[in-house]
Amino acid sequence: NHEGLVEQFQNARSQKQLRHLIENTQTVDGDLVRKLRAEADRHEYSDPQRALRSAEAALYVSSVLDDPASSTSSTWAKANALRALKGQDLEEGAGQP
C-alpha cells in the first residue's frame, strides 16, 4: 500500500529522513515515484510547498532506483512546483507598496 508511504515521503524534511524511509520500506519502486509525482501535480497550485516536497521525494526515490525516466518526470514536477511557488510569492508581494 503506497498511500501511507506517499504521505510519509511527503512529510520527510531532509534527505536523511528520506534515506531512512527507503531503507525501511519494502515497496520502493516506480509506482511510488508515480504516486509522489501525481501528488506534486495535484498540489501544484493549491499548496506549492507540499508539491515541492512531493516532487523532491519522487526525485530522491528515482535516484535510488537509478531510473532516468522517473528522474526526468520528477525533475519536471519539481520545476513546476518551484514556478508555482515563485508565482505565489509574486502575488503576495503585488499588494505591497
N, C-alpha and C positions, 0 to 999 in steps of 0.2 A: 504494500500500500504506500504509494508515493505522496498521498495527500498530507499526512503528518510530517513527512520528510521535507516537503516543499516549504511548509511553514517554519520548520527548524532551520533550514538553509536560509530562508529569507531573514530570519531573526539573528543570524550569526553576524557579529560585529567586527570580526577580524579573520584573517586567513588562518590564524591558529585555531579558531573555533571551527572554521570550515574543514580544515585538515582533520580535526578531532571527529567531526561528524562523518567524514568519509571513511576514516579508519574504523569507525564503529558501526558502519552501515553495510548490510549485505547487498543492497539493491542500488548501488551507484551505477547508473547506465545511461544510455542515450535518452531513454524515456524520461528520466529525472531532469535531464537538461531541457528537453522539450517542454516539460511542465513548468519549469522555472522560467523559461523564455516566454511561455504563454502568460504567466503571471506578470512578467515585466511588461508585456504588451497591454495586458488588461488594465494595469495601474499607471500607464504612461502619463496620462493627463490628470487623472483623479488623485494620484499620490506618487509623484515622480520620484520621491526619495525611496519609497518602497519598490518602485520599478527598478531603480538603480541597484538596490540591494539584491533583488531577484536576478537581474542581469549579471551582476558581478559574481553571484553564486553560480550561475549557469556557466559563466566563463571559467571559473575555477574548476568546476567539475569537468568541463570539456578538456581543460589542460591535463587533468589527471588521467582522463580516458584517452588522451592523445588522439582526439577526434577533430580533424581540421574542419569538417562541415559544421559540427556543433560549435566550435570556436568562432567560426565566421558568423553564424547566426547570433551567437551570444554577444559578440563584439558589436554587431548591428543594434541589438537591443540596448546595450549599454550606451551607444551613441544617441539613440532615440531618447533614452531617459535623461541623459545629460542635456540634450537640446530642450526637452520639456522643462527641466529644472531651470535652465537659463531663461526660458520664456517666462516662467513663473517669477523669477527674480526681477525681470524687466517689468512685468505687470505690477508687481508690488512697489517698485520704485517709481512708476509712472505718475502716481498721485502726489509725490513729494516735490517740493519746490527746488 
